[in-house]
Amino acid sequence: MVVVYSGLMKIAIIGGGAAGMMATACAACGIKRAEVSPEIFLIEKNTALGQKVLISGGGRCNVTTGFSDLRLIADRYPRGGKFLLSSLHDFPPDAVKKWFEDHGVPLKTEADLRVFPKSDSGKDVLAAFEHVFKENSTQVLLGYDVAQVNKVGRSFQIHFKNHPPLTVDKVILTTGGQAYRHTGSTGDGYTFAESLGHTVTKLAPSLNSFITQEKWPHTLAGVSLPMVTLKVRKRSLRPTEKKKFEYSGPILFTHRGLTGPAVFALSSFIAFETYDPQHPLTLTVDLFPNLPHAELERELEKEMKQNPKKLFRNTLNLPKSLALELCVQFQIDSEKTNNELSKKEFTKIVEKLKNLPFTLIGRAAGDEFVTAGGVELSEIDPKTLESKLCPGLYFAGEILNIDGFTGGYNLQAAWCTGRRAGLSASTRPSGTKS
């Protein structure tokens, strides 16, 4: 038997992550403004909400970014930035920060412009939503595992694996991608979207670390560099794609290869590129991105002449362990002083400092933070986030073909699309042109 709940407007939000919680909070507010009896169902297959929110930012929850230029922010999304602009305009980072602070979560902006709760705990973010849901009598259905979503006339029937079906007027899909599968983000929403007529693009992990074929970087695990430039020449190219991608920022050596903000950003550009032991990909690292090749040569030569008895490896202005390893790898006696280094050796090491090669053979398992790809954006109205194919169906968050860099951009996308979908679903008749 299908259960039909009473009320003038029934909205189901499927997925209790960041986008789903914001959509629920804003749908309740939208219905209140419209003076309609609230009938909001937040459906989550886990036994608790916000599992991915709780572990984001190492548990600290990087709520948003400290940047305020929307065009600059949109550029931080390799996919979906232009589509996102409308939602960003209505709920930019400054408004996101105000929303959380108004709901009892004091925030702080760190030097790198990442924004966190002052408590450094994602639990406070989750608590803010739980308070809103309680205040608005939202029906939070925990442990409800959705099996199927059907459109029946103007309504939707949601079938569960472990509970009676539910009939509602509107559905907002906020099921996330398929990263962090242990939190429940297993890609179920893609199946629901396709069953309702939508296209799902090719999917791939993004924001991952790199596994390198070279073993020597592994001896430097924990060594960081504050600013380098990474470059990758893509193997498979489409007519509209760049031949080479690059990104500048910090990196960190690991026991398996390379990680850090610059690595994550570059990995998002090559999310759909295959690289494994059978199909390796070459990465080059410029260790001195702020100095052109000729200027680096001049600076080093000047330092060497001023300090002829100084060990050459200590002249490089790099972490000592890295400088020593570079000498070993490029067959330069690490005990040579500046006045003992040959011109040939000097030329060789400068070339490597500007183009240090690595062979990428894989993505580090477990480090995928978001999914690249998702529901095709051309099938969704960017001003309302309602489906163009299935009236009454809305989307928000990572299920969309939108993904950003680290630094609060993916949660920012979740908040602003969640808000837009929640308000649109609760205040607009289905299929209304924007």
HUZI-V398715 format. One record per helix or strand of 3 or more residues. SS is the DSSP state (2 for helix, 1 for strand). FROM is the first residue (numbers start at 1). TO is the last residue. If there is no record, write none. Layout:
# HUZI-V398715
ss from to
SS FROM TO
SS FROM TO
This chain:
# HUZI-V398715
ss from to
1 11 14
2 18 33
1 40 44
2 51 59
1 62 65
2 70 74
2 81 90
2 93 102
1 107 109
1 114 117
2 122 135
1 139 142
1 146 152
1 155 160
1 166 168
1 170 173
2 181 183
2 188 195
1 204 206
1 210 212
2 216 220
1 224 233
1 244 253
1 257 259
2 261 269
1 281 286
2 293 306
2 312 314
2 320 329
2 338 340
2 343 354
1 356 363
1 370 372
2 377 379
1 393 395
2 397 399
2 409 427
